[in-house]
Amino acid sequence: MLTNIPRTIITLLITTLLLGYNTSAQRTIDVGNTTLTEREVAVNLDVPWEMLWGNDNYIWATERGGRVIRINPNSGNTSVILDISDKVYTGGEPGLLGMAFHPRFEDVPLVYLVYCQGAFNDTNVKLVSYEWTGQNLKNETLLLNAQTNRFVFFHYGSRLLISNDEKIFMTIGEGGNDLVAQNKNELFGKLLRINLDGSIPDDNPIPDSYIYSYGHRNAQGLAFHPDGRIYSTEHGNDIADEINIILPNRNYGWPQVEGACNTPAEIDFCTQENVVEPITEWTPCIAISDIKFYTHEAIPEWQGKLLMAALGGFSGSAPRLSAIELSDDGSTFVSEELYFTDYGRIRDVCINPNNGAIYLATNGQSYPGEGPNRIIEYRNLSYGGTSVEDNNNSNQYLKITPNLISSSTNCIIECSDSFVDATLTLYSYNGNIVKTVAIHSTQQQVDLSDLPSGNYFYTASNKKGTISQTIVVQ
């Protein structure tokens, strides 16, 4: 009997059913006393490598294949704002990598990028800037072209950070060649410090050199501690993935030292070269990637901790997001908590400064990256935060409801006017097209009863961008 249930409750239940809301399709995790709820933002991306939260309240991301994309975190609408895939070399690990905003972006709308160019045995690593027009990136300016005459074929880094005094910090891997990391005439295997115009800062620790620190193997994570210190993650070979605190003009040991100085040969080298040891390391390697300090109050259990993305090692060590606790002064490792160990390779983490949500960029299940790559939000819904409106595409949306489907489920495509006359394409998770649907109205039924059980994703595009989401058939 429903006679004793208030009419408002009945209305709410009916509305919820009509919208296709399905709580069973929403994954949650508990971080202490905080519950985080999952929401997929976008899928079918091309190895997202770097994610940044823009001051326009969009997620900006690089794809290793050569595109920069800009994503509405609410609707998932994704637009390509730069495509340089015709000039980026992507033979495995290289590609379009790190990105950073000019520190006074509203007044100086420049975006800094690192990409690889060349061929398998002759690869340059370029630092460039682009102008943001409000719609796209244009006018590439070359700031630095790192090259070597040696054979290099993988391990290019490369993360970017810009300090408060407007200096670019840029990692470059050793390129798979152990001869470069200790050679101060080479830029590979180093952390570089660069003026915003590409020149060498007058106060660099080595006169007339970009080199800030050396003896690095393949650093793929950079973060500023709240007190301004630089932390870096570095890939080991088979052992000793590292987290380092970066000090100027200091040697970090590669290739003579892996991890801590703990063999007779390493101890001798470390003494002679004043090597900086990592604050912690992982053996076997877990392929650690980018790092961010979490300072938001929305997830109090993570406040002050270092969030670290890990891709998972060849030894079978789990990919994950790690929450790392450091000592009060940040100088020593205390503990590590593991999350999201079943997501596949996690390349990067981004933090929403308005509501404290985190976003994970996944790179598939196997090296060096496979689809479907996703960006996924985890948010404490009990924390309000600041509401963000999408000023450019506020009416751009598309969804299939419900997104958890059984053979008897009636599915509905709901979309904005902008998608009428577009085509919705449904893919299996291995990338095969299984169905196309012509969108002829803002709400129409779609028959998916013939699909076998499994995960699928759909995409639809128009001149404003692309929306892509996963659906699950039970």
C-alpha positions as CSV (number, residue, x, y, z in Angstrom):
1,M,0.0,0.0,0.0
2,L,1.3,3.5,-0.9
3,T,-1.5,5.5,0.8
4,N,0.7,6.4,3.7
5,I,3.7,7.6,1.6
6,P,3.8,11.3,1.1
7,R,3.1,12.4,-2.5
8,T,6.5,14.2,-2.7
9,I,8.3,11.0,-2.0
10,I,6.3,9.2,-4.7
11,T,7.1,12.0,-7.1
12,L,10.8,11.8,-6.3
13,L,10.9,8.0,-6.8
14,I,9.1,8.3,-10.2
15,T,11.5,11.1,-11.3
16,T,14.5,9.0,-10.2
17,L,13.3,6.0,-12.2
18,L,12.6,8.1,-15.3
19,L,16.0,9.6,-15.2
20,G,17.4,6.0,-15.1
21,Y,19.4,6.7,-12.0
22,N,20.9,3.4,-10.7
23,T,22.8,3.5,-7.4
24,S,24.1,0.0,-8.1
25,A,26.0,1.3,-11.0
26,Q,27.9,3.8,-8.8
27,R,30.9,2.5,-7.2
28,T,32.0,3.9,-3.8
29,I,35.1,3.5,-1.7
30,D,35.6,4.5,1.9
31,V,38.6,6.5,2.9
32,G,38.4,6.4,6.7
33,N,35.1,8.0,7.5
34,T,34.8,9.6,4.1
35,T,32.9,7.9,1.3
36,L,33.9,8.7,-2.3
37,T,31.5,8.1,-5.1
38,E,32.6,7.2,-8.6
39,R,31.5,9.0,-11.8
40,E,33.0,8.4,-15.2
41,V,33.8,11.7,-16.9
42,A,35.1,10.5,-20.3
43,V,36.2,7.3,-22.1
44,N,37.8,6.4,-25.4
45,L,40.7,8.8,-24.9
46,D,44.2,8.2,-26.5
47,V,46.5,7.5,-23.6
48,P,45.8,10.6,-21.5
49,W,49.2,11.5,-20.0
50,E,48.9,14.8,-18.1
51,M,45.8,16.3,-16.5
52,L,45.6,19.8,-15.1
53,W,42.8,21.7,-13.5
54,G,42.4,25.0,-15.5
55,N,41.4,28.3,-14.0
56,D,38.4,28.0,-16.3
57,N,37.3,25.0,-14.2
58,Y,37.9,22.6,-17.0
59,I,40.2,19.6,-17.0
60,W,43.0,20.1,-19.6
61,A,44.8,16.9,-20.7
62,T,47.5,15.8,-23.1
63,E,47.1,12.6,-25.1
64,R,50.3,10.9,-26.0
65,G,49.2,10.6,-29.6
66,G,49.5,14.4,-30.0
67,R,46.3,16.1,-28.9
68,V,45.4,18.5,-26.1
69,I,41.8,18.1,-25.0
70,R,39.7,20.3,-22.7
71,I,37.0,18.5,-20.7
72,N,33.9,19.8,-19.0
73,P,34.1,17.8,-15.7
74,N,30.3,17.9,-15.2
75,S,29.0,16.8,-18.6
76,G,32.2,15.1,-19.9
77,N,32.0,17.2,-23.1
78,T,35.5,16.9,-24.6
79,S,36.9,19.3,-27.3
80,V,40.2,19.0,-29.1
81,I,42.0,22.3,-28.7
82,L,45.3,21.3,-30.3
83,D,46.2,18.4,-32.6
84,I,49.9,18.1,-33.5
85,S,49.8,14.4,-34.1
86,D,51.4,14.9,-37.5
87,K,54.6,16.2,-35.9
88,V,54.8,14.1,-32.7
89,Y,56.8,10.8,-32.6
90,T,54.8,8.1,-30.7
91,G,56.8,4.9,-31.2
92,G,55.9,3.3,-27.8
93,E,56.8,5.6,-24.9
94,P,57.4,8.9,-26.6
95,G,54.7,11.4,-27.6
96,L,53.0,14.5,-26.3
97,L,53.8,14.4,-22.6
98,G,53.9,17.2,-19.9
99,M,51.9,20.4,-19.7
100,A,51.9,23.5,-17.6
101,F,50.0,26.9,-17.5
102,H,51.7,30.2,-17.4
103,P,51.5,31.3,-13.7
104,R,49.7,34.5,-14.7
105,F,47.5,32.7,-17.2
106,E,44.6,35.2,-17.2
107,D,47.0,38.0,-18.3
108,V,49.4,35.8,-20.2
109,P,47.4,32.9,-21.7
110,L,50.3,30.6,-22.6
111,V,50.4,26.8,-22.3
112,Y,53.7,25.0,-22.1
113,L,54.0,21.5,-23.6
114,V,56.7,18.8,-24.1
115,Y,56.6,16.5,-27.0
116,C,58.9,14.1,-28.8
117,Q,59.9,14.4,-32.4
118,G,62.1,12.3,-34.6
119,A,62.5,8.6,-35.0
120,F,63.3,5.4,-33.0
121,N,67.0,6.0,-32.7
122,D,67.0,9.8,-33.1
123,T,64.4,11.5,-30.9
124,N,64.4,15.1,-29.8
125,V,62.5,16.3,-26.7
126,K,60.9,19.8,-27.3
127,L,59.6,22.3,-24.9
128,V,57.2,24.7,-26.6
129,S,54.6,27.3,-25.7
130,Y,51.2,27.9,-27.3
131,E,48.8,30.8,-27.1
132,W,45.3,30.1,-25.8
133,T,42.6,32.0,-27.9
134,G,39.7,31.0,-25.8
135,Q,38.8,28.3,-28.3
136,N,42.1,26.6,-29.2
137,L,45.9,26.7,-28.9
138,K,47.9,28.3,-31.7
139,N,51.3,29.8,-32.6
140,E,53.9,27.3,-31.4
141,T,57.1,28.9,-30.0
142,L,60.1,26.6,-29.5
143,L,61.8,27.2,-26.2
144,L,64.2,24.3,-25.9
145,N,65.1,21.4,-28.2
146,A,66.9,18.6,-26.2
147,Q,68.8,16.3,-28.4
148,T,71.7,13.9,-28.3
149,N,73.9,12.1,-30.8
150,R,73.6,9.0,-28.7
151,F,71.2,6.1,-29.4
152,V,68.0,6.9,-27.4
153,F,64.7,4.9,-27.8
154,F,62.6,5.3,-24.7
155,H,62.4,7.0,-21.3
156,Y,61.7,10.6,-22.1
157,G,60.0,11.8,-18.9
158,S,58.6,14.4,-19.0
159,R,56.8,16.5,-16.4
160,L,56.6,20.2,-16.1
161,L,56.2,22.5,-13.1
162,I,56.4,26.3,-12.9
163,S,57.6,27.9,-9.7
164,N,56.3,31.1,-8.0
165,D,59.4,32.9,-9.3
166,E,58.3,31.9,-12.9
167,K,60.9,29.2,-13.7
168,I,60.0,26.0,-15.6
169,F,61.2,22.7,-14.1
170,M,61.3,20.0,-16.7
171,T,62.3,16.3,-16.4
172,I,63.9,14.4,-19.2
173,G,64.6,10.7,-19.0
174,E,67.9,9.1,-19.9
175,G,66.4,7.9,-23.2
176,G,67.4,4.3,-22.4
177,N,71.1,5.2,-22.6
178,D,73.0,4.9,-19.4
179,L,75.9,7.1,-20.7
180,V,73.9,10.4,-20.5
181,A,72.6,10.7,-16.9
182,Q,76.0,11.5,-15.3
183,N,77.2,13.7,-18.3
184,K,76.6,17.4,-17.6
185,N,77.1,18.1,-21.3
186,E,73.8,16.2,-22.0
187,L,70.3,17.3,-21.1
188,F,68.9,13.7,-21.0
189,G,68.7,12.1,-17.6
190,K,68.3,15.5,-15.8
191,L,65.9,17.9,-14.2
192,L,66.1,21.2,-16.0
193,R,65.4,24.8,-14.8
194,I,64.4,27.2,-17.6
195,N,63.2,30.8,-17.9
196,L,59.7,31.2,-19.4
197,D,61.2,32.5,-22.6
198,G,63.4,29.4,-22.9
199,S,66.7,31.0,-21.8
200,I,69.0,29.8,-19.0
201,P,68.3,31.5,-15.6
202,D,71.2,33.5,-14.4
203,D,71.0,31.9,-10.9
204,N,71.0,28.3,-12.1
205,P,73.3,26.2,-9.9
206,I,75.6,25.3,-12.9
207,P,76.5,28.5,-14.8
208,D,75.3,28.7,-18.4
209,S,73.5,25.3,-18.0
210,Y,69.8,24.3,-17.9
211,I,70.7,21.5,-15.5
212,Y,69.3,21.7,-12.0
213,S,70.0,18.1,-10.9
214,Y,71.4,15.1,-12.6
215,G,71.9,11.3,-12.4
216,H,68.2,10.6,-13.1
217,R,66.8,7.6,-14.9
218,N,63.2,8.4,-16.0
219,A,61.4,10.9,-13.8
220,Q,57.7,11.0,-14.6
221,G,56.3,12.9,-11.6
222,L,56.9,16.4,-10.1
223,A,55.2,18.2,-7.3
224,F,55.8,21.2,-5.1
225,H,55.4,20.6,-1.4
226,P,53.3,23.3,0.3
227,D,56.6,24.7,1.6
228,G,58.0,25.0,-2.0
229,R,60.3,21.9,-2.1
230,I,60.3,19.9,-5.2
231,Y,59.5,16.1,-5.1
232,S,60.1,13.8,-8.0
233,T,59.2,10.2,-8.8
234,E,61.6,8.2,-10.8
235,H,61.4,4.8,-12.5
236,G,63.9,2.2,-11.5
237,N,65.1,-0.6,-13.8
238,D,63.9,-3.8,-12.1
239,I,64.3,-2.4,-8.6
240,A,64.1,0.8,-6.7
241,D,61.4,3.1,-8.1
242,E,62.1,6.2,-6.1
243,I,60.6,9.4,-4.5
244,N,63.2,12.1,-4.3
245,I,63.5,15.5,-2.8
246,I,65.2,17.6,-5.4
247,L,68.2,19.7,-4.4
248,P,70.2,22.0,-6.8
249,N,73.3,20.7,-8.5
250,R,73.1,17.3,-6.7
251,N,73.7,13.9,-8.1
252,Y,70.9,11.2,-7.9
253,G,73.1,8.3,-8.8
254,W,71.9,6.7,-12.0
255,P,73.3,4.4,-13.4
256,Q,75.9,3.7,-10.7
257,V,73.2,3.7,-7.9
258,E,69.8,2.2,-7.8
259,G,67.7,3.4,-4.9
260,A,69.6,3.7,-1.6
261,C,73.4,3.5,-1.4
262,N,73.6,0.0,0.0
263,T,76.2,-2.0,-1.9
264,P,80.0,-1.4,-1.5
265,A,80.3,0.0,-5.1
266,E,77.3,2.3,-4.5
267,I,78.5,3.5,-1.1
268,D,81.9,4.4,-2.7
269,F,80.2,6.3,-5.5
270,C,77.7,8.0,-3.2
271,T,80.5,9.2,-1.0
272,Q,82.6,10.5,-3.9
273,E,79.7,12.2,-5.7
274,N,77.6,13.4,-2.7
275,V,74.6,11.4,-4.0
276,V,71.1,12.2,-2.7
277,E,69.3,9.1,-1.6
278,P,65.5,8.7,-2.1
279,I,63.2,9.1,0.8
280,T,61.6,5.8,-0.1
281,E,61.7,3.2,-2.9
282,W,59.8,0.2,-4.2
283,T,61.3,-3.1,-5.2
284,P,60.2,-4.7,-7.5
285,C,59.3,-1.6,-9.5
286,I,55.7,-0.4,-9.6
287,A,56.2,2.1,-12.4
288,I,55.4,5.2,-10.5
289,S,54.0,8.2,-12.4
290,D,52.8,11.6,-11.4
291,I,52.3,13.0,-7.9
292,K,50.1,15.7,-6.3
293,F,49.9,17.0,-2.7
294,Y,46.3,16.8,-1.5
295,T,45.5,19.9,0.6
296,H,41.7,20.1,0.3
297,E,39.4,19.6,3.3
298,A,36.9,17.5,1.4
299,I,38.9,14.3,2.1
300,P,40.4,14.9,5.5
301,E,42.1,11.5,5.7
302,W,44.2,12.6,2.7
303,Q,44.9,16.1,3.7
304,G,48.7,16.8,3.6
305,K,49.4,13.4,1.9
306,L,51.1,12.8,-1.4
307,L,48.9,11.2,-4.0
308,M,50.9,9.0,-6.4
309,A,49.7,7.3,-9.6
310,A,51.3,4.0,-10.4
311,L,51.2,2.1,-13.7
312,G,52.1,-1.3,-12.3
313,G,55.4,-3.1,-12.9
314,F,56.3,-6.0,-15.2
315,S,56.7,-8.1,-12.1
316,G,53.0,-8.1,-11.5
317,S,53.0,-5.4,-8.9
318,A,49.6,-3.7,-8.8
319,P,48.8,-0.4,-10.5
320,R,47.2,1.9,-8.0
321,L,46.7,5.3,-6.5
322,S,48.8,5.6,-3.4
323,A,48.2,8.0,-0.5
324,I,51.6,8.6,1.0
325,E,52.1,10.0,4.5
326,L,55.3,11.9,5.1
327,S,56.9,13.1,8.3
328,D,55.8,16.5,9.6
329,D,58.8,18.2,8.0
330,G,58.2,16.2,4.7
331,S,61.7,14.7,4.8
332,T,60.9,11.0,5.5
333,F,58.4,8.4,4.4
334,V,55.9,7.2,7.0
335,S,53.3,5.0,5.3
336,E,51.5,4.2,2.1
337,E,47.8,3.3,1.6
338,L,46.8,1.7,-1.7
339,Y,43.5,2.5,-3.6
340,F,42.0,1.6,-7.0
341,T,44.2,-1.4,-7.6
342,D,41.8,-2.9,-10.1
343,Y,41.7,0.0,-12.6
344,G,44.6,-0.9,-14.7
345,R,47.5,1.5,-15.3
346,I,46.8,4.9,-13.6
347,R,48.9,7.6,-15.3
348,D,47.9,10.8,-13.5
349,V,45.7,12.3,-10.8
350,C,44.1,15.7,-10.9
351,I,42.4,17.6,-8.0
352,N,39.4,19.8,-8.3
353,P,40.1,22.8,-6.1
354,N,36.4,23.7,-5.7
355,N,35.1,20.5,-4.2
356,G,38.1,18.4,-3.5
357,A,37.2,15.7,-6.0
358,I,40.0,13.7,-7.6
359,Y,40.2,12.6,-11.2
360,L,42.2,9.5,-12.4
361,A,43.6,9.1,-15.9
362,T,43.8,5.4,-16.8
363,N,45.9,3.9,-19.6
364,G,44.4,0.5,-19.9
365,Q,45.7,-2.9,-18.6
366,S,49.0,-3.3,-20.4
367,Y,52.2,-1.5,-21.3
368,P,52.6,1.0,-22.9
369,G,48.9,1.8,-23.0
370,E,45.7,0.4,-24.5
371,G,42.1,1.4,-24.6
372,P,39.6,2.3,-23.6
373,N,41.4,4.9,-21.6
374,R,39.2,6.8,-19.1
375,I,39.0,9.8,-16.8
376,I,37.1,9.0,-13.6
377,E,36.0,11.2,-10.8
378,Y,35.9,10.3,-7.1
379,R,34.1,12.8,-5.0
380,N,32.9,13.2,-1.4
381,L,29.3,14.1,-2.1
382,S,28.7,15.1,1.5
383,Y,31.1,18.0,1.0
384,G,29.3,20.8,-0.9
385,G,32.2,22.9,-2.3
386,T,31.7,25.4,-5.1
387,S,29.3,24.8,-7.9
388,V,30.8,25.4,-11.3
389,E,28.8,26.3,-14.4
390,D,29.8,25.5,-17.9
391,N,29.5,28.8,-19.7
392,N,30.4,27.7,-23.1
393,N,28.5,24.4,-23.4
394,S,25.9,24.6,-20.6
395,N,23.3,22.8,-22.8
396,Q,25.6,20.2,-24.2
397,Y,24.8,16.7,-22.8
398,L,24.1,13.2,-23.9
399,K,23.4,10.0,-22.0
400,I,21.9,6.6,-22.2
401,T,19.7,5.7,-19.3
402,P,20.0,3.4,-17.4
403,N,23.7,2.7,-17.8
404,L,23.4,-0.7,-16.2
405,I,21.4,-2.8,-18.6
406,S,19.7,-6.2,-18.5
407,S,18.1,-8.0,-21.5
408,S,14.7,-6.7,-20.5
409,T,15.7,-3.0,-20.0
410,N,14.2,-0.3,-22.1
411,C,17.0,2.2,-22.8
412,I,16.5,5.9,-23.7
413,I,18.9,8.3,-25.3
414,E,18.6,11.7,-23.8
415,C,20.5,14.6,-25.3
416,S,20.7,18.3,-26.0
417,D,19.4,19.8,-29.2
418,S,23.0,20.1,-30.4
419,F,23.1,16.3,-30.8
420,V,20.0,15.9,-33.0
421,D,21.1,14.6,-36.4
422,A,24.4,13.3,-35.0
423,T,25.3,9.6,-34.8
424,L,25.8,7.6,-31.6
425,T,28.3,4.8,-32.0
426,L,28.5,2.0,-29.5
427,Y,31.7,0.1,-29.1
428,S,32.8,-3.1,-27.2
429,Y,35.6,-2.5,-24.8
430,N,38.1,-4.0,-27.2
431,G,37.3,-1.1,-29.7
432,N,34.9,-2.9,-32.1
433,I,31.8,-1.1,-33.3
434,V,28.7,-3.0,-32.4
435,K,26.0,-0.6,-33.2
436,T,25.3,2.9,-34.6
437,V,22.2,4.9,-33.9
438,A,21.0,8.0,-35.8
439,I,19.8,10.6,-33.2
440,H,16.6,12.2,-34.4
441,S,15.2,13.7,-31.2
442,T,16.3,14.8,-27.8
443,Q,14.7,11.7,-26.3
444,Q,14.3,8.4,-28.1
445,Q,14.3,4.7,-27.3
446,V,17.2,2.5,-28.3
447,D,17.1,-1.3,-28.4
448,L,20.2,-2.9,-26.8
449,S,18.7,-6.2,-25.9
450,D,20.8,-8.1,-28.4
451,L,24.1,-7.2,-26.7
452,P,26.0,-9.9,-24.9
453,S,27.0,-9.3,-21.3
454,G,30.0,-7.0,-20.9
455,N,31.3,-3.5,-20.9
456,Y,30.6,-1.1,-23.8
457,F,31.1,2.6,-24.4
458,Y,29.3,5.0,-26.7
459,T,30.4,8.2,-28.3
460,A,28.7,11.1,-30.1
461,S,30.2,14.2,-31.6
462,N,29.1,17.6,-32.9
463,K,30.9,20.9,-33.5
464,K,30.9,21.6,-29.7
465,G,32.8,18.4,-28.8
466,T,32.4,14.7,-28.0
467,I,30.7,13.0,-25.1
468,S,31.6,9.4,-24.3
469,Q,30.4,7.1,-21.5
470,T,30.5,3.5,-20.5
471,I,27.5,1.3,-20.2
472,V,27.3,-2.2,-18.6
473,V,25.2,-5.1,-19.9
474,Q,24.4,-7.7,-17.3
